Amino acid sequence: MSGFISNWTEFCCQPTAVKNTKILMLTVIGSSGIIGTVCNFITISTFLYLYFFPHRIRRKFNQEFTMTQDPVFFLILHLSFCDLLHCVAGLPTYWSVYYYGYYPYSEALCKYSAFFRNSIGNRQSKT
């Protein structure tokens, strides 16, 4: 028994308040991960298309998009990339903790995934 959490054992390390919201959290984390991955992938691919193929856009629409020269363009691209990484690498670790009730993988993977997830969040908050 742990002195911090009264119902902690090797098989159950979640407090009851967390267990009661398991279905809700799995739904929210899963839908956020799927929607975030799809939307950020579309944003990144659109921005990269605008940046690398301006002649195609000029030929098709008979105008130029000058927004690719604006620094805000690269800021949004960077935020979308960091958000995509968080949806792909950060949210699945949270989802597995809520699904299993504990972190089912090795301690080293827990440390590396936490470091990677926190590094992404740090980079995202600095821009």
DSSP file with accessible surface (Angstrom, degrees, kcal/mol):
  #  RESIDUE AA STRUCTURE BP1 BP2  ACC     N-H-->O    O-->H-N    N-H-->O    O-->H-N    TCO  KAPPA ALPHA  PHI   PSI    X-CA   Y-CA   Z-CA
    1    1 A M              0   0  178      0, 0.0     2,-0.3     0, 0.0     8,-0.1   0.000 360.0 360.0 360.0 143.9    0.0    0.0    0.0
    2    2 A S        -     0   0   37      3,-0.6     6,-0.2     6,-0.4     0, 0.0  -0.667 360.0-140.6 -94.3 149.2    1.1    3.5   -0.8
    3    3 A G  S    S+     0   0   85     -2,-0.3     3,-0.1     1,-0.1    -1,-0.1   0.677 101.2  48.2 -79.4 -16.1    1.0    6.3    1.7
    4    4 A F  S    S+     0   0  200      1,-0.3     2,-0.5     2,-0.0    -1,-0.1   0.873 115.6  35.4 -93.0 -43.9   -0.2    8.8   -0.9
    5    5 A I  S >  S-     0   0   56      1,-0.1     3,-1.4    10,-0.0    -3,-0.6  -0.958  70.5-152.0-116.5 121.5   -3.0    6.9   -2.7
    6    6 A S  T 3  S+     0   0   99     -2,-0.5    -1,-0.1     1,-0.3    -4,-0.1   0.813  92.4  41.5 -66.8 -31.4   -5.1    4.8   -0.4
    7    7 A N  T 3  S+     0   0   48     -6,-0.1     2,-0.3     2,-0.0    -1,-0.3   0.146  82.9 132.5-104.8  24.2   -6.2    2.2   -3.0
    8    8 A W    <   +     0   0   76     -3,-1.4    -6,-0.4    -6,-0.2     2,-0.3  -0.545  20.7 152.0 -80.8 131.8   -2.9    1.8   -4.8
    9    9 A T        -     0   0   60      3,-2.1     3,-0.3    -2,-0.3    -2,-0.0  -0.863  61.3 -91.5-138.7-179.5   -1.7   -1.7   -5.6
   10   10 A E  S    S+     0   0  149     -2,-0.3     3,-0.2     1,-0.2    -2,-0.0   0.783 127.7  41.7 -66.3 -25.9    0.5   -3.2   -8.3
   11   11 A F  S    S+     0   0  183      1,-0.3     2,-0.4    91,-0.0    -1,-0.2   0.616 121.2  38.0 -97.1 -15.8   -2.6   -3.9  -10.3
   12   12 A C        +     0   0   23     -3,-0.3    -3,-2.1     1,-0.1    -1,-0.3  -0.834  53.8 155.3-140.8  99.5   -4.5   -0.7   -9.7
   13   13 A C        +     0   0   43     88,-0.8    -5,-0.1    -2,-0.4    -1,-0.1   0.251  49.3  96.9-109.3  11.6   -2.5    2.5   -9.6
   14   14 A Q  S    S-     0   0   15     -7,-0.1    88,-0.0    87,-0.1    84,-0.0  -0.846  74.1-122.3-100.9 138.0   -5.4    4.9  -10.5
   15   15 A P    >>  -     0   0   51      0, 0.0     4,-2.0     0, 0.0     3,-0.6  -0.308  30.6-109.3 -66.8 160.2   -7.4    6.8   -8.0
   16   16 A T  H 3> S+     0   0   85      1,-0.2     4,-2.1     2,-0.2     5,-0.1   0.829 117.5  61.7 -64.5 -30.4  -11.2    6.1   -8.1
   17   17 A A  H 3> S+     0   0   68      1,-0.2     4,-0.6     2,-0.2    -1,-0.2   0.883 107.4  44.6 -63.1 -35.4  -11.8    9.6   -9.5
   18   18 A V  H X4 S+     0   0   40     -3,-0.6     3,-0.9     1,-0.2    -2,-0.2   0.897 111.0  53.7 -74.5 -39.7   -9.7    8.8  -12.5
   19   19 A K  H >< S+     0   0   93     -4,-2.0     3,-1.3     1,-0.2     4,-0.3   0.862 102.3  58.6 -63.0 -34.0  -11.4    5.4  -12.9
   20   20 A N  H 3< S+     0   0  134     -4,-2.1    -1,-0.2     1,-0.3     4,-0.2   0.743 108.6  44.8 -69.5 -22.6  -14.8    6.9  -13.0
   21   21 A T  T <X S+     0   0   54     -3,-0.9     4,-2.8    -4,-0.6     5,-0.3   0.176  79.2 113.6-104.9  18.1  -13.9    9.1  -16.0
   22   22 A K  H <> S+     0   0   73     -3,-1.3     4,-2.7     1,-0.2     5,-0.2   0.929  78.1  43.3 -58.7 -50.8  -12.2    6.3  -18.0
   23   23 A I  H  > S+     0   0  126     -4,-0.3     4,-2.2     1,-0.2    -1,-0.2   0.924 116.0  48.7 -64.6 -43.2  -14.8    6.1  -20.8
   24   24 A L  H  > S+     0   0  107      1,-0.2     4,-2.7     2,-0.2    -1,-0.2   0.938 113.8  45.7 -61.8 -46.4  -15.0    9.8  -21.2
   25   25 A M  H  X S+     0   0   53     -4,-2.8     4,-2.9     1,-0.2     5,-0.3   0.893 111.3  51.9 -68.0 -39.0  -11.3   10.3  -21.2
   26   26 A L  H  X S+     0   0   21     -4,-2.7     4,-2.3    -5,-0.3     5,-0.2   0.914 112.9  46.5 -62.1 -40.1  -10.7    7.5  -23.7
   27   27 A T  H  X S+     0   0   87     -4,-2.2     4,-2.6    -5,-0.2     5,-0.3   0.937 115.6  44.4 -66.4 -46.2  -13.3    9.1  -26.0
   28   28 A V  H  X S+     0   0   65     -4,-2.7     4,-2.5     2,-0.2     5,-0.2   0.935 117.1  44.3 -66.3 -46.8  -11.9   12.6  -25.7
   29   29 A I  H  X S+     0   0   15     -4,-2.9     4,-2.3    -5,-0.2    -2,-0.2   0.929 116.0  47.8 -65.7 -43.0   -8.2   11.5  -26.1
   30   30 A G  H  X S+     0   0   23     -4,-2.3     4,-2.4    -5,-0.3     5,-0.2   0.940 115.1  43.5 -64.3 -46.7   -9.0    9.2  -29.0
   31   31 A S  H  X S+     0   0   52     -4,-2.6     4,-2.8    -5,-0.2     5,-0.4   0.898 113.7  51.7 -68.6 -37.1  -11.1   11.7  -30.9
   32   32 A S  H  X S+     0   0   57     -4,-2.5     4,-2.4    -5,-0.3     5,-0.2   0.905 111.4  48.5 -62.8 -40.1   -8.6   14.5  -30.2
   33   33 A G  H  X S+     0   0   10     -4,-2.3     4,-2.1    -5,-0.2    -2,-0.2   0.926 115.5  42.4 -65.9 -43.9   -5.9   12.3  -31.5
   34   34 A I  H  X S+     0   0  119     -4,-2.4     4,-2.4     2,-0.2     5,-0.2   0.960 119.3  42.3 -69.2 -49.6   -7.7   11.3  -34.7
   35   35 A I  H  X S+     0   0  105     -4,-2.8     4,-2.7    -5,-0.2     5,-0.3   0.922 116.2  49.8 -63.9 -42.7   -9.1   14.7  -35.5
   36   36 A G  H  X S+     0   0   13     -4,-2.4     4,-2.3    -5,-0.4     5,-0.3   0.908 111.2  48.6 -63.7 -40.4   -5.8   16.4  -34.6
   37   37 A T  H  X S+     0   0   46     -4,-2.1     4,-2.1    -5,-0.2    -2,-0.2   0.951 115.3  43.4 -64.8 -47.2   -3.8   14.1  -36.8
   38   38 A V  H  X S+     0   0   76     -4,-2.4     4,-2.4    -5,-0.2    -2,-0.2   0.949 117.0  44.9 -64.7 -49.3   -6.0   14.4  -39.8
   39   39 A C  H  X S+     0   0   66     -4,-2.7     4,-2.4    -5,-0.2    -1,-0.2   0.905 115.2  46.7 -65.5 -41.5   -6.4   18.2  -39.6
   40   40 A N  H  X S+     0   0   15     -4,-2.3     4,-2.7    -5,-0.3     5,-0.2   0.875 111.0  52.5 -70.3 -34.4   -2.7   18.9  -38.9
   41   41 A F  H  X S+     0   0  129     -4,-2.1     4,-2.6    -5,-0.3     5,-0.2   0.928 111.2  47.0 -64.0 -42.5   -1.7   16.6  -41.8
   42   42 A I  H  X S+     0   0   91     -4,-2.4     4,-2.4     2,-0.2     5,-0.2   0.926 113.3  49.1 -63.9 -42.8   -4.1   18.5  -44.1
   43   43 A T  H  X S+     0   0   42     -4,-2.4     4,-2.6     2,-0.2     5,-0.2   0.941 113.7  45.2 -62.4 -47.5   -2.7   21.8  -42.9
   44   44 A I  H  X S+     0   0   22     -4,-2.7     4,-2.7     1,-0.2     5,-0.2   0.931 114.1  47.9 -64.9 -44.8    0.9   20.8  -43.3
   45   45 A S  H  X S+     0   0   50     -4,-2.6     4,-2.1    -5,-0.2    -1,-0.2   0.901 113.2  49.0 -66.0 -36.6    0.4   19.3  -46.7
   46   46 A T  H  X S+     0   0   68     -4,-2.4     4,-2.5    -5,-0.2    -2,-0.2   0.937 112.8  46.8 -65.8 -45.4   -1.5   22.3  -47.9
   47   47 A F  H  X S+     0   0   28     -4,-2.6     4,-2.1     1,-0.2    -2,-0.2   0.903 112.7  49.1 -64.5 -40.8    1.1   24.7  -46.7
   48   48 A L  H  X S+     0   0   69     -4,-2.7     4,-2.8    -5,-0.2     5,-0.3   0.889 110.3  51.5 -67.0 -35.7    3.9   22.7  -48.2
   49   49 A Y  H  X S+     0   0   97     -4,-2.1     4,-2.0    -5,-0.2    -2,-0.2   0.926 110.6  48.4 -64.3 -44.1    2.0   22.6  -51.5
   50   50 A L  H  < S+     0   0   24     -4,-2.5    -1,-0.2     1,-0.2    -2,-0.2   0.875 116.1  44.7 -61.6 -37.1    1.6   26.4  -51.4
   51   51 A Y  H  < S+     0   0   98     -4,-2.1    -2,-0.2    -5,-0.2    -1,-0.2   0.906 121.3  34.1 -76.9 -41.7    5.3   26.8  -50.7
   52   52 A F  H  < S+     0   0  125     -4,-2.8    -2,-0.2     1,-0.2    -3,-0.2   0.668 122.1  41.6 -92.9 -16.7    6.8   24.4  -53.1
   53   53 A F     X  +     0   0   71     -4,-2.0     4,-1.3    -5,-0.3     3,-0.3  -0.344  59.4 139.2-127.4  56.5    4.5   24.7  -56.1
   54   54 A P  H  > S+     0   0   57      0, 0.0     4,-2.5     0, 0.0     5,-0.2   0.832  72.0  61.8 -69.6 -27.1    3.6   28.3  -56.6
   55   55 A H  H  > S+     0   0   91      1,-0.2     4,-2.2     2,-0.2     5,-0.2   0.874 102.3  50.9 -67.4 -34.1    3.8   28.0  -60.4
   56   56 A R  H  > S+     0   0  109     -3,-0.3     4,-2.3     2,-0.2    -1,-0.2   0.908 112.1  46.5 -67.0 -40.8    1.0   25.5  -60.4
   57   57 A I  H  X S+     0   0    9     -4,-1.3     4,-2.9     2,-0.2     6,-0.5   0.907 112.0  50.9 -68.0 -40.7   -1.2   27.7  -58.4
   58   58 A R  H  X S+     0   0   99     -4,-2.5     4,-1.3     1,-0.2    -2,-0.2   0.909 112.9  46.4 -62.3 -41.3   -0.4   30.7  -60.5
   59   59 A R  H  < S+     0   0  187     -4,-2.2    -2,-0.2    -5,-0.2    -1,-0.2   0.908 119.0  39.8 -68.4 -40.2   -1.2   28.8  -63.7
   60   60 A K  H  < S+     0   0  164     -4,-2.3    -2,-0.2    -5,-0.2    -3,-0.2   0.921 131.2  22.9 -78.7 -44.3   -4.5   27.4  -62.3
   61   61 A F  H  < S-     0   0  123     -4,-2.9    -3,-0.2     2,-0.2    -2,-0.2   0.475  94.8-129.4-103.7  -6.7   -5.9   30.4  -60.4
   62   62 A N  S  < S+     0   0  144     -4,-1.3     2,-0.3    -5,-0.4    -4,-0.2   0.845  76.8  85.8  60.1  36.2   -4.0   33.2  -62.3
   63   63 A Q  S    S-     0   0  109     -6,-0.5     2,-0.4    -5,-0.0    -2,-0.2  -0.979  72.0-119.3-155.3 163.8   -2.8   34.8  -59.1
   64   64 A E        -     0   0  127     -2,-0.3     2,-0.8    -3,-0.1    -9,-0.0  -0.840  13.7-137.9-108.9 145.2    0.0   34.4  -56.5
   65   65 A F    >   +     0   0   81     -2,-0.4     3,-0.8   -15,-0.1     4,-0.1  -0.881  20.1 179.9 -99.0 106.5   -0.3   33.6  -52.9
   66   66 A T  G >   +     0   0  107     -2,-0.8     3,-1.7     1,-0.2     4,-0.3   0.512  62.9  90.8 -84.8  -4.0    2.2   36.0  -51.1
   67   67 A M  G >  S+     0   0   77      1,-0.3     3,-1.1     2,-0.2     6,-0.4   0.723  71.9  71.6 -65.1 -19.4    1.3   34.6  -47.7
   68   68 A T  G <  S+     0   0    9     -3,-0.8    -1,-0.3     1,-0.3    -2,-0.1   0.695  95.6  53.0 -71.0 -14.3    4.1   32.0  -48.1
   69   69 A Q  G <  S+     0   0  145     -3,-1.7    -1,-0.3    -4,-0.1    -2,-0.2   0.542  89.0  99.2 -92.7  -8.5    6.6   34.8  -47.6
   70   70 A D  S X> S-     0   0   80     -3,-1.1     3,-1.1    -4,-0.3     4,-0.8  -0.572  76.3-133.3 -80.0 138.4    5.0   36.0  -44.4
   71   71 A P  H 3> S+     0   0   96      0, 0.0     4,-1.8     0, 0.0     3,-0.2   0.798 104.9  66.6 -62.2 -25.3    6.6   34.9  -41.1
   72   72 A V  H 3> S+     0   0   74      1,-0.2     4,-2.7     2,-0.2     5,-0.3   0.849  92.3  62.7 -64.0 -30.9    3.1   33.9  -39.8
   73   73 A F  H <> S+     0   0    5     -3,-1.1     4,-2.1    -6,-0.4    -1,-0.2   0.935 106.5  42.5 -57.0 -46.9    3.1   31.2  -42.4
   74   74 A F  H  X S+     0   0   92     -4,-0.8     4,-2.5    -3,-0.2    -1,-0.2   0.835 111.4  55.9 -73.8 -30.0    6.1   29.5  -40.9
   75   75 A L  H  X S+     0   0   74     -4,-1.8     4,-2.6     2,-0.2    -2,-0.2   0.952 110.6  43.9 -64.4 -47.3    4.7   30.0  -37.4
   76   76 A I  H  X S+     0   0   68     -4,-2.7     4,-2.6     2,-0.2    -2,-0.2   0.900 113.3  52.1 -65.3 -38.7    1.5   28.2  -38.3
   77   77 A L  H  X S+     0   0   33     -4,-2.1     4,-2.2    -5,-0.3    -1,-0.2   0.930 111.2  47.3 -62.2 -43.3    3.5   25.5  -40.1
   78   78 A H  H  X S+     0   0   67     -4,-2.5     4,-2.6     2,-0.2     5,-0.2   0.922 112.4  48.7 -65.4 -43.4    5.6   24.9  -37.0
   79   79 A L  H  X S+     0   0   59     -4,-2.6     4,-2.5     1,-0.2    -2,-0.2   0.909 111.5  49.9 -64.4 -39.1    2.7   24.8  -34.6
   80   80 A S  H  X S+     0   0   10     -4,-2.6     4,-2.4     2,-0.2    -1,-0.2   0.897 110.9  49.7 -65.6 -39.6    0.9   22.3  -36.9
   81   81 A F  H  X S+     0   0  106     -4,-2.2     4,-2.4     2,-0.2    -2,-0.2   0.936 112.7  46.1 -65.4 -45.1    4.0   20.1  -37.0
   82   82 A C  H  X S+     0   0    7     -4,-2.6     4,-2.2     1,-0.2    -2,-0.2   0.904 113.4  49.8 -64.2 -39.5    4.4   20.2  -33.2
   83   83 A D  H  X S+     0   0   52     -4,-2.5     4,-2.5    -5,-0.2    -1,-0.2   0.890 109.1  51.9 -66.3 -38.8    0.7   19.5  -32.8
   84   84 A L  H  X S+     0   0   31     -4,-2.4     4,-2.2     2,-0.2     5,-0.2   0.927 109.7  49.3 -62.6 -44.3    0.9   16.6  -35.2
   85   85 A L  H  X>S+     0   0   52     -4,-2.4     4,-3.1     1,-0.2     5,-0.7   0.900 110.9  50.3 -61.7 -39.1    3.8   15.1  -33.3
   86   86 A H  I  X>S+     0   0   44     -4,-2.2     5,-2.3     3,-0.2     4,-1.4   0.910 111.3  48.2 -66.2 -40.5    1.9   15.5  -30.1
   87   87 A C  I  <5S+     0   0   10     -4,-2.5    -1,-0.2     3,-0.2    -2,-0.2   0.856 119.6  38.7 -66.9 -34.4   -1.2   13.7  -31.5
   88   88 A V  I  <5S+     0   0   85     -4,-2.2    -2,-0.2    -5,-0.2    -1,-0.2   0.869 134.1  17.9 -85.0 -37.7    0.9   10.9  -32.9
   89   89 A A  I  <5S+     0   0   34     -4,-3.1     4,-0.4    -5,-0.2    -3,-0.2   0.746 127.2  41.7-109.3 -27.6    3.4   10.4  -30.1
   90   90 A G  I >X<S+     0   0    0     -4,-1.4     4,-1.2    -5,-0.7     3,-0.6   0.908 108.4  50.7 -90.9 -46.6    2.0   12.1  -27.0
   91   91 A L  H 3><S+     0   0   25     -5,-2.3     4,-2.6     1,-0.2     5,-0.2   0.852 100.7  62.1 -67.4 -34.6   -1.7   11.2  -26.9
   92   92 A P  H 3> S+     0   0   65      0, 0.0     4,-2.4     0, 0.0    -1,-0.2   0.861 101.7  53.8 -61.3 -29.5   -1.3    7.4  -27.3
   93   93 A T  H <> S+     0   0   16     -3,-0.6     4,-1.7    -4,-0.4    -2,-0.2   0.921 110.5  45.9 -69.2 -41.0    0.6    7.2  -24.1
   94   94 A Y  H  X S+     0   0   95     -4,-1.2     4,-2.1     1,-0.2     5,-0.2   0.914 112.4  51.9 -63.1 -42.4   -2.2    9.0  -22.2
   95   95 A W  H  X S+     0   0   91     -4,-2.6     4,-2.4     1,-0.2    -2,-0.2   0.911 108.2  50.1 -61.8 -43.5   -4.8    6.8  -23.9
   96   96 A S  H  X S+     0   0    5     -4,-2.4     4,-2.7     2,-0.2     6,-0.4   0.862 107.9  53.9 -67.1 -33.0   -2.9    3.6  -22.9
   97   97 A V  H  X S+     0   0   47     -4,-1.7     4,-1.9     1,-0.2    -1,-0.2   0.929 113.3  42.3 -65.7 -42.8   -2.7    4.7  -19.3
   98   98 A Y  H  < S+     0   0   48     -4,-2.1    -2,-0.2     2,-0.2    -1,-0.2   0.865 116.4  49.3 -70.4 -34.6   -6.5    5.3  -19.2
   99   99 A Y  H  < S+     0   0  110     -4,-2.4    -2,-0.2    -5,-0.2    -3,-0.2   0.949 123.6  27.5 -69.8 -49.5   -7.2    2.1  -21.0
  100  100 A Y  H  < S-     0   0  108     -4,-2.7    -2,-0.2     2,-0.3    -3,-0.2   0.710 100.6-123.5 -86.6 -23.7   -5.1   -0.3  -19.0
  101  101 A G  S  < S+     0   0   13     -4,-1.9   -88,-0.8    -5,-0.4     2,-0.3   0.401  89.2  38.8  92.5  -4.0   -5.2    1.6  -15.7
  102  102 A Y  S    S-     0   0  103     -6,-0.4    -2,-0.3   -90,-0.1    -1,-0.2  -0.941 103.9 -80.2-159.7 173.3   -1.4    1.8  -15.6
  103  103 A Y        -     0   0   48     -2,-0.3    -6,-0.1     1,-0.1     7,-0.1  -0.770  41.8-165.7 -87.1 110.3    1.5    2.3  -18.1
  104  104 A P        +     0   0   40      0, 0.0    -1,-0.1     0, 0.0     2,-0.1   0.553  58.8  74.7 -79.3  -7.0    1.9   -1.1  -19.6
  105  105 A Y  S    S-     0   0  119      1,-0.2    -2,-0.1     2,-0.1     5,-0.0  -0.281  93.6 -64.6 -99.6-174.1    5.2   -0.6  -21.3
  106  106 A S     >  -     0   0   70      1,-0.1     4,-1.9    -2,-0.1    -1,-0.2  -0.181  39.7-116.3 -71.3 162.7    8.7   -0.5  -19.8
  107  107 A E  H  > S+     0   0  140      2,-0.2     4,-2.3     1,-0.2     5,-0.2   0.885 115.9  54.3 -65.1 -37.2   10.0    2.1  -17.5
  108  108 A A  H  > S+     0   0   50      1,-0.2     4,-2.7     2,-0.2     5,-0.2   0.928 108.2  48.6 -64.5 -43.0   12.6    3.3  -20.1
  109  109 A L  H  > S+     0   0   79      1,-0.2     4,-2.8     2,-0.2     5,-0.3   0.880 109.2  54.3 -64.8 -35.2    9.8    3.8  -22.7
  110  110 A C  H  X S+     0   0   52     -4,-1.9     4,-2.2     2,-0.2    -2,-0.2   0.932 110.9  45.3 -62.0 -45.0    7.8    5.7  -20.1
  111  111 A K  H  X S+     0   0  128     -4,-2.3     4,-2.5     2,-0.2    -2,-0.2   0.927 115.5  46.2 -66.5 -43.9   10.8    8.1  -19.5
  112  112 A Y  H  X S+     0   0  164     -4,-2.7     4,-2.7     2,-0.2     5,-0.2   0.910 113.8  47.6 -67.7 -40.2   11.5    8.5  -23.2
  113  113 A S  H  X S+     0   0   19     -4,-2.8     4,-2.8    -5,-0.2     5,-0.2   0.901 112.8  49.1 -69.2 -36.8    7.9    9.1  -24.2
  114  114 A A  H  X S+     0   0   25     -4,-2.2     4,-2.6    -5,-0.3     5,-0.2   0.918 112.9  48.0 -66.2 -41.7    7.4   11.6  -21.3
  115  115 A F  H  X S+     0   0  147     -4,-2.5     4,-2.3     2,-0.2    -2,-0.2   0.941 114.7  45.5 -62.7 -45.3   10.6   13.4  -22.4
  116  116 A F  H  X S+     0   0   89     -4,-2.7     4,-2.3     2,-0.2    -2,-0.2   0.933 114.6  47.7 -64.6 -45.5    9.5   13.5  -26.0
  117  117 A R  H  X S+     0   0   36     -4,-2.8     4,-2.2     1,-0.2    -2,-0.2   0.925 114.6  45.8 -62.7 -43.1    6.0   14.6  -25.2
  118  118 A N  H  X S+     0   0  100     -4,-2.6     4,-2.3    -5,-0.2    -1,-0.2   0.850 110.5  53.9 -70.8 -33.2    7.2   17.3  -22.8
  119  119 A S  H  X S+     0   0   40     -4,-2.3     4,-2.5    -5,-0.2    -2,-0.2   0.908 109.0  48.7 -65.1 -40.7    9.8   18.5  -25.4
  120  120 A I  H  X S+     0   0   10     -4,-2.3     4,-2.5     2,-0.2    -2,-0.2   0.938 112.6  47.9 -63.3 -46.0    7.1   18.9  -28.0
  121  121 A G  H  X S+     0   0   31     -4,-2.2     4,-2.2     1,-0.2    -2,-0.2   0.890 111.1  51.4 -62.4 -37.4    4.9   20.8  -25.6
  122  122 A N  H  X S+     0   0   71     -4,-2.3     4,-1.4     2,-0.2    -2,-0.2   0.931 111.8  45.9 -65.5 -45.0    7.9   23.0  -24.6
  123  123 A R  H  X S+     0   0  128     -4,-2.5     4,-0.5     1,-0.2    -2,-0.2   0.890 112.6  51.5 -64.8 -37.7    8.7   23.8  -28.3
  124  124 A Q  H >< S+     0   0   52     -4,-2.5     3,-0.7     1,-0.2    -1,-0.2   0.892 110.1  48.2 -69.0 -36.6    5.0   24.5  -29.0
  125  125 A S  H 3< S+     0   0   87     -4,-2.2    -1,-0.2     1,-0.2    -2,-0.2   0.735 105.6  59.5 -77.4 -19.6    4.7   26.9  -26.1
  126  126 A K  H 3<        0   0  137     -4,-1.4    -1,-0.2    -5,-0.1    -2,-0.2   0.574 360.0 360.0 -83.0 -11.4    7.9   28.8  -27.0
  127  127 A T    <<        0   0   76     -3,-0.7   -52,-0.0    -4,-0.5    -3,-0.0  -0.565 360.0 360.0 -96.2 360.0    6.5   29.8  -30.5
